[in-house]
């Protein structure tokens, strides 16, 4: 009887865990770039705003700078990497990511180009800036509801395994990329 109860409890625990903790991660779609290819870890991508009114850019020196909006930019060079290593190198929708400026000169100088969220009183709240640490400032790529192959970046606060905190889409706040 004790063995049967233990097996039933073990099965229920496994079934609950398998269906509730990682359902999206197991079946998540790959993020697709403008050429129809899967977005891959460590590859360089240029990201920008879906609107023609502005594009995502940074100051000329992107080492230790905020991510700001500029209509003169062709986009922003970034590299995505998953917070949790996986067997494949594909970036999937709704997976926790690190976002890094593709700026070799900054990295050679020992400056972190990884994105993070930081409070800036001059910007009236939190903004996306550089100086992050891998795994501590999590971002996600999700499908944008307004278009077929359009995606949006969201910031996802670190959460405990039991509590899933809501992600906040990133957008333009006082000419800076920030949780909106």
Residue pairs with C-beta under 8 A, 6 or more apart in sequence:
21 161
24 93
24 94
25 92
25 94
25 95
28 92
28 93
28 94
28 95
29 92
29 93
29 143
30 38
30 39
30 90
30 91
30 92
30 93
31 38
31 39
31 90
31 91
31 92
31 93
31 141
31 151
32 38
32 39
32 149
33 39
33 45
34 149
38 90
38 91
39 45
39 80
39 90
39 91
39 141
40 89
40 90
40 91
41 80
41 81
41 82
41 89
41 90
41 91
42 79
42 81
42 89
43 79
44 77
44 78
44 79
44 102
45 77
45 78
45 79
45 80
46 74
46 75
46 76
46 77
46 78
47 56
47 75
47 76
47 78
47 153
48 55
48 56
48 73
48 74
48 75
48 76
49 55
49 56
49 69
49 172
50 144
50 146
50 147
50 150
53 71
54 69
54 70
54 71
54 172
55 69
55 70
55 71
55 72
55 73
55 74
55 75
55 76
56 67
56 69
56 73
56 75
56 76
56 177
57 67
57 68
57 69
57 70
57 72
57 73
57 75
57 76
58 65
58 66
58 67
58 68
58 76
58 101
59 65
59 66
59 68
62 101
62 103
62 106
62 113
62 130
63 103
63 105
63 106
63 109
63 111
63 113
63 130
64 111
64 129
64 130
64 131
65 129
65 130
66 120
66 123
66 127
66 128
66 129
66 130
66 176
66 177
67 76
67 115
67 127
67 128
67 129
67 176
67 177
68 175
68 176
68 177
69 172
69 175
69 176
69 177
76 101
77 101
77 102
77 103
78 99
78 100
78 101
78 102
79 99
79 100
79 101
79 102
80 91
80 97
80 98
80 99
80 100
80 141
81 97
81 98
81 100
81 134
82 91
82 95
82 96
82 97
82 98
83 95
83 96
83 97
83 98
83 134
83 135
83 138
84 95
84 96
91 97
91 141
93 140
93 141
93 142
93 143
93 151
94 140
94 141
94 142
95 140
95 141
96 138
96 139
96 140
96 156
97 138
97 139
97 140
97 141
98 114
98 115
98 132
98 134
98 135
98 137
98 138
98 139
99 114
99 115
99 139
99 153
100 113
100 114
100 115
101 113
101 114
101 115
101 130
102 113
103 113
106 112
106 113
106 130
107 113
111 130
111 131
112 130
112 131
112 132
112 133
113 130
114 130
114 131
114 132
114 133
114 134
114 137
115 128
115 129
115 130
115 132
115 137
115 139
116 128
116 129
116 130
116 131
116 132
116 133
116 136
116 137
117 126
117 127
117 128
117 129
117 137
117 155
117 179
118 126
118 127
118 129
118 131
119 125
119 126
120 126
120 127
120 129
120 176
123 173
123 174
123 176
123 178
124 173
124 174
125 173
125 178
125 179
126 178
126 179
127 173
127 176
127 177
127 178
128 155
128 170
128 176
128 177
128 178
136 158
137 155
138 155
138 156
138 157
138 158
139 153
139 154
139 155
139 156
139 170
140 153
140 154
140 156
140 167
141 151
141 152
141 153
141 154
142 151
142 152
142 154
142 167
143 150
143 151
143 152
144 150
144 151
144 152
152 169
152 170
153 169
153 170
154 167
154 168
154 169
154 170
155 167
155 168
155 170
155 179
156 165
156 167
156 168
157 165
158 165
159 165
168 179
168 180
169 179
169 180
170 177
170 178
170 179
170 180
171 177
171 178
171 179
171 180
172 178
172 180
173 179
173 180
